[in-house]
Every structure is written in C-alpha cells, then in structure tokens.
C-alpha cells in the first residue's frame, strides 16, 4: 500500500485544520520544502499537497510552494485547492505536479471537468470525494448533496478515472480512526479502482487495517505532525 503524506498550505506554511475549519488552524512548519524532504529522506515517494488559500479563494495561490518541492525533490506530487479553470490546471502541471486533485469541480462543473479529462488525460487527475453519511459534500464541506458516493465513483470510473480518494469529513483531522467500513464497501464494489483512503488515521494499526481491506493507498496528515505515527514506521509499511 502506498503511503501518501499530506502537506496543507496557508500563506506558504505547512498547517493542519480540524474538520476543515480555517479557524482551527495549527502551523507545523514555516517551510513546507523541509517537511517534504523529511518525507523523501524516509523513503516516501508520494505527496498530497493542498493549497488551502486557493481552495478558499477559488484560484490556485501557492503554486510556488509546489514548484519548490517539485524542483528539489523527486516525489510524485498531486496538488489540489482552487483549481477552477483550465489555466489553473496548466499552472499546476507546469509547476511540477504529476496529478491535479479535483473535488467540487467534478460535481458543480461536470462538463468543464470532462473537457479537462479529454484534453489532459484521465490519468492526470486525482479525484477527491468528501462524504458525510455516504453522500457527497462540496464547497469546502459547506454544501451537503444527495449524491451517493458509489454513484459518483461509478460515473467517473466509467469515464476513465482510476485514481480516487475519499474523505469522511466527520473523521478528518480528528485522530479518531478512519471510516474503515465505508472504504471496505468502496473497495469491494470497485476492485479495479486505485482507491486511496483519507482522514482519521490515528495510529499505525489504522494503516494496517486499511491495507487489509484492500486500499491501494492512504493519505496521512495530522497523525504524522502530532507524533501519533512516525515516518520510520510508515517507511516500513511503504517498503
């Protein structure tokens, strides 16, 4: 299973939020590149980079952080937050991201997103689904939809998207354990999907449980920064 550490960026700094709440922000490092290099030195090859300023403003903001990390590490980076236009997509790829992470756009601006899939290729996108009680939430978790997560995945899987991650918003940043049952259901329904779990990981045991149910990867953020999971432990799993 692929271990994917997360770096969330506000004002160019490495931060974490709790339940996506910007008022519950904690700065962990002034220099995200230092954090990325620590991950790389531990043998981790993937990085989930989130532009929280961009997500809030609806326009990619912290692309220079992406450019710096991409230029000074060999990590495979997916970058999301504020990608709302084709120009944003191009900025993200030109700045060194291997994958553009898309969430709400895939729901609210479906036709536009389908055009991007055609132009850049479905293999260039990492689709994120935020859910609450198996229904999608969008716009930074402020809007609850009636879209069932399984229908959403089926729709885009049929259109060639194979890399998808899912976050249970009730678990994110809470260090209470991931939504194992939800992820197990998704993996069983879509065995060919490169499915990545996200949110709630609080220990190495959580990671092993996700591996057991068939997740191809797991995004881990706060558990690393709070010392619940060591990078060396993750290195062993990754190996």
N, C-alpha and C positions, 0 to 999 in steps of 0.2 A: 504494500500500500504506500502511496506517495504522501509524504508529509509536506504540507504547504503552510509555512509560517505566514502570518499576516502583518503588514505594516499599514496602519491608518495614519493619514497625514492631515494636519491642520496647521496652517501658517508655516509649512515646511518642516514641522516637527512630528516625531513619532508619538502618537497618542492612542488611547482607547476610550471608547464610550461604553456606558452601560445601557442596555436596551435601546441603543441608537439615540440616546438623549444627549444633545450637544451641551446641555448644562451639567451633565455628569461626565466631564472630560478630565482625563488624567494624562499629563505629559510624562512619557517614559524616557525619551532621549531627544536632545536638540538636533541630533544628526542622524537621520534615517540610514545614510550610507554605512555608518559604523554598525548599525544593527544588522543590516543586510550582509555585511562582511562577516559578522559573527555567525550568522546562519550558514553562509557559504563555507566558512572555515570548519564548521561541524559536519560538512558533507551534504547539506541540504541543497537541492538543485532547483526547487520551485519557489516562487514568491508571489503572494497575493497582495498587491499594492492598491490601496483605496484612497482616492482624493476626496476627503470629506468636505473640503471647501468647494470643490467642483460640484459635488452632489447637492450641496445647499444652494449654490448659485445657478446650477443648470448649465455649466460651462467648464471644461477642463481647466484647472488652475495650476496644479502642482506638477506640471509636465517636466519641469527642470529637475525635480527630485527623481522622477523616472529616468530621465536622460543620464543623470549622475550614476544611479545604481546600475543601469544597463551598460554604461560605458566602463564601469570599474569593477564589475563582477561578471561571472559567466552564467548567472542564474536565469532560468526561464521565467519571465515575469508576465503575469496577467495584471492589467491595470483597469480600474473602473472608477466611476464617480464623475458625473457631469457630462458624460458622452451623449450629446443630444443632436449632433449634426454630423454630416459626412466629414466636414472639416475637422471636427473633434477626433473622429476615427483616424483620420490621416495623421494628425498630430501625435496621437498615441503610438501608432506604428512607427512613425518617423523618429520618435523619441526612444525607441528601443523595445517596446512591449512585443511579446510574441503573440499575446492574445488580448483582445479588448473585452472587458467584462460588461455585460449588458443586463439590466434588470427591468425597471419600469418601462423603458422604451419598447420592450418586446410585448408589452401589454397595451400601452397607451398609443403607441405609434407603430403598430404592427407592419403596415405597408412599407414605411420607411425602413424598418429593420430588415424586412425581407429583401429590399433593394440592396442593403449593405451585404447581406449574405450572398447575393448574386455577384456583386462587384468584387468583394474581397475574399469570398470563400467561407463556407460554414466552419471550416477547421480553424479559422482565425478568431473565433468568438467563444467566450466562456459565459454561458447563460446562467444567471443567478435568479433563484426563485425564493422570495421571502414568504413564509407562510405562518398562518395562525389558525389552528384547528383545521389543517389541511386545505385551507383556502388562501389564495394569494393576497398579500398586502403590498401596496405600491407607494411611490412618492415618499420614500424615507419612512415607511411603515405608518404613514398618516391616513392612508385610504385602505379600507377593507373591501375586497372584491368578493364576488360569488364564484370565482373561477377555481375549480378543483385542481389541485396540484397535478394529479395524474393526467387530466385532460390537457393541461398546459404542456407537460413534458411530451406526451404523445404527439401533439401537434407539431412541436419543433423537432422532435426526433425524426418524424416523417419528412421534415424539410432538410435533413442532413446534419443537424446539430447533435454532436455526440458527447460534448463536454458540458455537464450541467452540475451546479452545486445548489444546495438547498439549505436555507437557514430558518430554523424555528425562532421567530422573533421573541418568544417568551423565554428562550434559553440564552440568547446571545449576550455575552458579557457577564452572565450571572454566575458562572462557575458552578452550575448545579447538575452538570451531566447533559449529554446530547439527547436528542429525540430519537433514540435507537429504534423504537417500533416504527415510526414514520419512515426512517431511512431503510429499514428492513423491507417494508412494503414496497417502496420505490424500487429497490434492487431486485426484488422478486418479480415485479411487473415489467421491468426493463433490464433484463440481464445483459444486454449488449451495450448498455449505456456506460460511459466513463463517468460514474457518479461520485461526486465529492460531498462529504458531509461538512457542515459548518455550524458553529455555535454551540456553546455549552460545555466544551471539553474542559474537564477539571483535573484530570489525572491521566497517567499512562494507561491505567486499566480501561478508561473510556476509549482510548485509541485502539487498544487490543479488541475491545468489543465491536467497534466499528469495522475493524479488519475482519473479524469473524463473520459478520453478517454480509460481507461482500462489497463494502465500499472500496472504490478504487483509490480514494484519496481523502484527506481530511485537512481542513483549514483550521489552524490553531493560532490564537492571538493572546488573549488576556492570560491564559494559563501559563504561557511562557514568561510573560512580563511580571507576573505575580509570583513566579518561582514554584508554581504547582507542578510544572513539567520542565525538566531540564533539557537543554539542547542535546546533551550527550545521550540521554535516554531516547530522544527522538532519532538520533543518528543510528542507534542500534536497530530500531524498527525500520527505518528507511533502508538500511543495508540488507 
